[in-house]
């Protein structure tokens, strides 16, 4: 085993959270400030009045739909793991998924969840890190097809709305860039050389800026060596995950199901606060909101997504107080509660990992 392999095997993904806790806290504070500004402009008293009239049965239904989404998500991940390795039992996977959600929700651009899943799989179940990482990333790639179809529909329909030319251009460009980005990921995932070129090219351009944000002395050669290691291991497992036609088709069907449940869930969130939004604009606007969430600035794009939804729903004739109130309910079920459960799951596995390593160090 090479030195870089030894280094990777010893790497604790949770260290990222510890080392960057100040940055994470700062980005959360920025997000909270944006949310406050959005709520202030929408009318704090109006929003509170709307929330006070929330239908608790519909609120509970939105939670049930979110739970169904997570169960389908776990099923999809288990199916991929069973293809490329032996999957742990379903209940263990769903706890790991919650830990992954915690990692995604507290890191800008949702960058921490997939490595955390792979790390827990390796430490608890003995699954090689590259297999776990490939399975978790391939799992997310299955979301690509429904997103592309709905995004293209959104890009076409949003051009017919009476909004400023700059808003049309920005939203359309974002959707196109996202489609291109996911296409490149899939292509690179099955082509090792292309993946290396793209990753190293991006890393080389970002490295000088990243170096200014850290006090550590880091050489690009060390970064590139580790990146190549991950790419080589990842592409092998990724190709295995996508080569089975049956798994591919079932995976995309499950992904469409998740998207359908998610759209129904956000629709129920609006119904819970007493308004029935137009369905087609809802699908388009929520798709744009998810796209905005991919921008790696603030964990969960807190505040940024809310501001985008308020601006676009105004075009559809839905007032800002109802949009923000529905967004609060949406965030409660899809972000806040899963993040809290995920934190317990992450620390639960953290304790297990630490306790299992203690006897080894004592020997």
Buried (B, 14 or more C-beta within 10 A) or exposed (E): EEEBEEEBEEBEBBEBBEEBEEEBEEBBEBBEEBBEEBBEEBBEEBBEEBBEEBEEEBBEBBBEBBBBBBBBBBBBBBBBBEBBBEBBEEEBBBBBBBBBBBBBBBBBBBEBBBBBBBBBBBBBBEBBBBBBBBBBBBBBBBBBBBBBEBBBBBBEEBEEBEBEEEBBEEBBEBBEEBBEEBEEBBEBBBBBEBBBEBBBEEBEEEBEEEBEEEEEEEEBEEBBBBBBBBBEBBBBBBBBBBEBEEBBEBBBBBBBBBBEBBBBBBBBBBBBBBBEBEEEBBBBBBBBBBBBBBBEBBBBBBBBBBBBBBBBBEBBEBBBBBBBBBBBBBBBBBBEBBBEBBBEBBEBBBEEBEEEEEEEEEE
